[in-house]
Amino acid sequence: MKDENIYIIGDVHGHYNELICLINKLPNKFDSKICFVGDLIDRGPDSKKVVDLIKQRGYDCVMGNHEQMCIDFNGNPYNMSGGYGAQTLNLFGGNGGVATLSSYKDYELLRQDVDDFFSKLPLYIVYPETINKDGKKLIVSHSCINNYIDENLNLVMSEFLQEDELDVVENIIWNRDLLIKNPNHIKELKKYFNVFGHTITEKPIINNKFAAIETGVANKNGGKLTCLAYPSMRTYQN
């Protein structure tokens, strides 16, 4: 029987061995239809190996805030404004970028991926043929997208934003809406079910609106890499 699931994998953060372990637990292993929620890089030891696997296998992936930081600083984790040899970390470097550059070994190889891969990642991916029991299509983003789009996939202002459309785009990648105590503030989309990562939770949070699947594989206190199969809603962990 054909597997109709899309397998969405949470923030990998350079943890290649854990990723391989997780994929090997899927029914079709590496031949599964896989989508990543972004944050492939930083913190863990093997960012380049993670990126190479996704490129080689042609897996889907959306833009994460760590890819965006890497783009913003052209793959350079150091702030060189202090002069030659100044090793002060910039925002990218302070969030794991040094480990990413170390995994590439060659700065120009990382710069090539900035231009040819990271900068071309979409803000979100919709799978129109993948419908759950409520008739909702899958939409994958890095952080929760529900408050920032309408039913026609137009970007909209959230009540939590006061600025312009650029902030809507940035907040789809950076928002921490999941941390606001009242879950009702995250609106329900009638046509779409959102799967995202970004904000670490001890266990996946799954309801009729969304699934949050970042369970902290890069957490120093221990965590797991999580995969959600959609529309079956089965979860897998390394």
Summary of the structure (lengths in Angstrom):
residues: 238
radius of gyration: 17.6
end to end distance: 25.1
largest distance: 61.6
contacts: 786
relative contact order: 0.19
helix: 33%
strand: 20%
